[in-house]
Amino acid sequence: MAAVRVRPAHLVNGWLAASASQPAPSYTRKPDGTVRLSGNIRSGQVGAAAFKLPADCRPAEAMEFPAVPHQSQLGSITITALGEVVPSTAGNNLPLSNVKFQASETA
């Protein structure tokens, strides 16, 4: 069975890792195609991609997941079919751990 590898997220559009004491933004893809995001981000451009997933970690169509930043209003994280991870809200500590989906491609 193939090992599950944690891959770091390369943040763009002003998005940053929440802090050194929080898990770094990353993603994993299991052999069965399940993709899970982890870590926390902050302070980026709302509505712009925080990072992009590679082709083998993208959903077949856009998916939206609830997101609640620390001390902020409810928002969402959209994963586009192009692999863009797009938060609809910002804050000092936006968790990615609620995002889990099936990739459209097999590895």
N, C-alpha and C positions, 0 to 999 in steps of 0.2 A: 504494500500500500504506500502511495506517495505521501511524503511528509507535508504537513501544513506549514507554509512559510508566511511569517508576518512580513508584510511589505510596508515601508514608510510612505506616507502621503506627502507629495511635494506640493506644498501650499502656494497659492497665487492670489492675486487681487486683494492684497492686504491682510489675508487671513494668517493667523499665527497660532502656534501651539498655545494652549491656555496658560500653562506655567510649567516650570521644571518639576513641580510636585504632582502634576497630573499626568496621566498616560499620554504619550505622544500620539498624534493622529496617524492611524495606520489602517490596513485592511488585510484580510485573509481570504483565500479561496480554498475550500475543502475539495477533495477529489470528487465528491458528488455534485459539485457546482455551486454549493452554498457560499455566498459572499457575505462577510460580516465586517462592518466598520467598527473601529474602536478609537479611543482617545477623546480629547476635548480640544476645541478650537475657540478663537475669540477675535473680535475687532476687525472683521473684514468688510468688504463691500457687499451689502445685502443684495441678493438677487444675482450676484455674480458667482461663478464657480469658485469653490474653495480649493478644489483639486480635481484631477481627471483620472478615472480608472482605466486600466488597459483593456483591450478588446475582450480578453477572456474573463473579465470581471464585470461585465456590463449586463443590465437587464435587457430583455427584448423590446420593452417599451418603457416610457417614463413611469417612475414609481415615486410616491410621496409618503413620508414618514413623519409622525409628530416629533417635535423637538421643543424642549423647555430649557432655555438657558437659566443659569443661576440668577435669581432675583429679576426675572423678566417675564414678559408675556409669552403665551403659547405661540409657537411658530411651526415651521416644517423644514424638512430637508428633502429635496427632490433629487433623484438620481435619473439623469436623462439616458436615453438609448445610446447616446454618444459617450456615456461614462462621466459626464460632468456631475459633480456633487455640489448642489446649489442650496445654501441655506436661505430661508426667507426671513430670518431674524438674526440679530447679532447679540452679543453680550460678552461678559468676561469669561464665561465657562459654558460653551455649547457642547453637550455630550453627543457623540456619534454612535454610541453603543446600542441605540434603539434600531439601527439600520441593519437589516438582514434580508437577503433575497436570493433568488435562484438566478445564476448567470445564464445568458442565452446561448453561449458557446461552450463547447466541451474543450478541455485542455488537451 
